[in-house]
Amino acid sequence: MDDISCCTCGNRKSVSEFHRNKSTKTGYAKNCKVCARAAHKKYRDSAKGTATKTAYRETETGQKARKKAVDRYNASDARYNNSIKYRRSAKGVATMALRRHERQAAVSTGDKVDLLAMYESDNMKCHYCGISLTHGHETYMPTHDHIVPISKGGSHTLSNLVTSCRACNCAKKDIEYHTFIKKQNGV
């Protein structure tokens, strides 16, 4: 059963175009998703739909749901506002300036790094998982990873860089090299 006829528009469509419904004989809704969405919008915009929504909001359950949604929004808004306040505070500004200085100092020290030569010397393979990085797929694009993370005092020099796939680079984050290798090997 690959195709079903929609009861509203009459078109035969793939089963993926229908919502699941265990109570029907076919196991799918009688209307396709497009028709169901249109019917729901029509009801929502009608006088009956508006009255139902207004009546629900006046019930105790509706008021609890509204309060819960507002509290959830305010909590996320408070976290965002607190991060803005910190970044604008003297301590936050100083911390960000220090981090920016450390990054610039790490990049400016040492010789210029030829990443393409590094990738080729590593045979275009991820240092951590050994996967070939010549597929051209975004996940397998070669990236460089710092053995000692810059955030922990590492430098942006060839001796501190290895070739890695994006997945391993994202998984490593700012973990020390030996700790990450042990974690990869399940030790």
N, C-alpha and C positions, 0 to 999 in steps of 0.2 A: 504494500500500500504506500505508494510514493506521492500520489496526488489526491487532493480532496476538493470538492466543490464548495465554495463559500455560499451560504444561504442568503447573504445580503447582496453581494455584487454578482454572483453566479459564475465567477471565473474559477477555473480549476487551477489550484496552486499546490506547491510542494508542502509537505506536512510541516516543514520548518517555518512556514508562514502562518501557522496556527498555534494558539496557546494549548497546553495540555489540559485535559479535562477528563478525569477518570470516570465520571458519572455517565459519559456518553458511550455509545456502542463502539465508536471508532477510537475513543481515547483522546480525541481532540475537540476543541471548541467548534461550534457550528459556523462562527464568523471568523474570517481571517483577521490578523492583527491590525491591519490598516482599517478595516471596517469597524472592528471593536473599538479602536482608538477614536474614530470619528463619532460613533454612537455615544461613547463616554463623554466626549467634548460637547456634543449636542445636548445631552442630559444635564451636564454641569452648567451649561449656559442658559438652560431653560428656567422658568419661574419655579417649577417644582424642585429642581436641583439646587437652586439658590436657597429656597425655603428650607430644604432638608439640611443644607450646610449650616445655615443660620441657627436652626433648631438644635443641631448637634453641638454647636459652640456654646449654647446656653445651658446644656446639660452639665452635670458634675463631671462626667467622664471627659467631655469635650474641654472643659476648663482645666482639668488636670493635664490633659495632653498638651494644651496650649502653654501652660505654665512650664511643663517639662521641656518643651521646645525652646521657649524663651531662656530658661536657665542654661540649657545646653549651649545656646548661641552666646549668652553672656559669659559663660566660662571660657569658651574659645576666644572670645573677644578680649577677655581679661588677660589671658596668657599672651596674646599678641601685644596688647598694650603694655604689659610688664616687660616684654622683650624690647619694645621701642624705648620705654623709659630707661632700661638698663643701657642700651646702646647710646642714649643721649646723655647719660650720667657721666661724671668725670672719670669714674673707674672704668666704665664701658668704653669710652673714647680712648683712654690710655691703653686698655687691653687690646683693642682693635689696632691701634697704632703700632703696638709692640709686635703683634702677629704679622702685620703688613711689613714692618721692618725686617723681621726674621725671614719672611718669604723672599723679600727682595735681596737680602744679604746672602741667602742660600743660593739664589739663582745667579747672583753676580760673582760669587767666588768661583775660582777654578776656570778651566778652559770651556769654550763653547762645546756643547755636546752634540755630536752628529748622530741623531736618533736612527736615521735610516741605516747607517753603518752598524749601529748596535743591533738593530733588528736582524740584519743580514748575518752578523757574527753569531747570533743565537739561532740561526737557521729558521727564522720566522716561526719559532715554536714558543709556547708559553712556558716560562721558567717553572711555574708551579704545577700545572696539570699536564703539560707536554702536548697540548693540542696544536695542530698546525694552524697558523694564522693567515693562510693564503686563500681562504674561501671567499673573502670579500663581503661576507655577512657582517652586519654591524656588531653582533655579539663577539665575533671572532676577529675584530679589527685589532691590530697590534697597538698596545699602549705601553708606556713606560711606568715602572713602579719603583719607588725608592725603597731600598733595603732597610735603611734606617729612615723612618718618615721625617720629612722636613719639620713637622710639628714637634718632633722629639730630638731636634738638633742635627738631623742628617743634612747632607749637602746635595746640590744638584750637579753631581759630577759623574763621569762614566763609571767610576769604581763603586758608586752607590746606586746604580740603576740596573734593572733587569727588564727584559721583555716579558709582558704578560698579556693575557686576554682580558677583555673588559670585565668578565664575570669574576675572575680571580682578583683583579685589581679592586673591584668594588667590595668583594668579600674581605679582602685584607684590611681595608680602611687604613687605620694608623697603628696596626698591630706590629710588633717587632717581628722581624723575618723568621727567627728560629721558633718563636711561639706559633706563628701562622703555619709553618711547615709541620710542626707537631700536631696542630689542629687538623690540617689536611690529611695527615696519615692516621688520624684517630688515636693518637697516643695520649 
